[in-house]
Amino acid sequence: MARGCFSMDGNNIQRRTIRLQLPSAGVRLDQAICENCVDLSCAMLSKLIDVGGVHVNGRRVRQGGVKASAGAKVEIFIDGLPFNYYRLTDNDIIYQDKYIIVINKPTLVESQPTPARYKGTLYEALLLWLQDPYRLQLKPSLGMVQRLDRETSGVMIFSIHPLAHKGLTQAFTQHQAKKKYLALVCGNMNCASGEFVSELAKNRASNKMKSVAKGGKLAVTNYTTICQFDCCSLVEVDIPTGRRHQIRVHFSEAGHPLVGDVRYGYQTGVLDIDVPRTMLHSWQLNCLHPVSGAMLSFKAPLPEELQRILTHLGCSNVDLSAN
């Protein structure tokens, strides 16, 4: 049995990575893996291959019937999530023209492929949405200029035409695109508005981002308090920079972790209501159209789970009209 193999029952799947080296050649890949990792059922392996979690010699493999070669190095990445395949619907589309598409990203969907998952990511769902049914051999042109964490919902924009890729990329890299988020954070903010400024870098031991004295990348987070409750506050957040996890890190380090963000310090039980995910929502996006130059403004409505928590806190109708 290969080191790292394990039993999986139903949807109770442990997040981890299996690594093994195949001793023989000429047999089907799925058969070779099952023979060398006896605790991993063939049915479960088939699902892992289909979702895109199996890599051979560093490349993702999507078919179990390919022939294995002796000495091939296999990595099986398992993210512990259900094998659901997200697909776009008309309700997810905020705006679309020949050059760009704007999505209201649902929570619990990966923005882009990960080692454990390709199928069901927003990127893959967009490729299917944009596919010309009469020219299936032609891959859609898709440019990804921003990323939202799996648990974060809200506005995302993509370029879908070669003429739009450069302009949209420049709008984000040159900080011309203006993004606003809504975050529910623990505790009450001392000031009605404020700013966090630090250099952020990844801590290799914890694989989390943190502020460092030097050697990181500048991150600026501005906030305005919209309303405060006994145990938490709803804030509007503007990030002139776009560093990984910067909103989560800055509020956590200030003693106000985002509600539901267990990774960055949220203590379960702060709210006497179920919190299914990190309460962060990409609310507004303002930018110039990458081809026409027209000013565009998009908003994504409050997600159901955030609205439900706000209603529980006694705020059934948040007035965001002035923001």
Secondary structure, DSSP 8 states (H G I E B T S, - for coil): --TT----BTTB---EEEEEE----SSBHHHHHHHH-TTS-HHHHHHHHHHT-EEETTEE---TTSB--TT-EEEEEE-----------GGGEEEE-SSEEEEEE-TT--SS-BTTB-TTSHHHHHHHHH--TT-TTS----EE-----TT-EEEEEEE-SHHHHHHHHHHHHTT-SEEEEEEEEES--SSSEEEEEEEEEEETTTTEEEEESSSSEEEEEEEEEEEE-SSEEEEEEE-SS--TTHHHHHHHHTT--BTT-GGGT--TTSSSS---S--EEEEEEEEE-TTT--EEEEE----HHHHHHHHHTT-SS---TT-
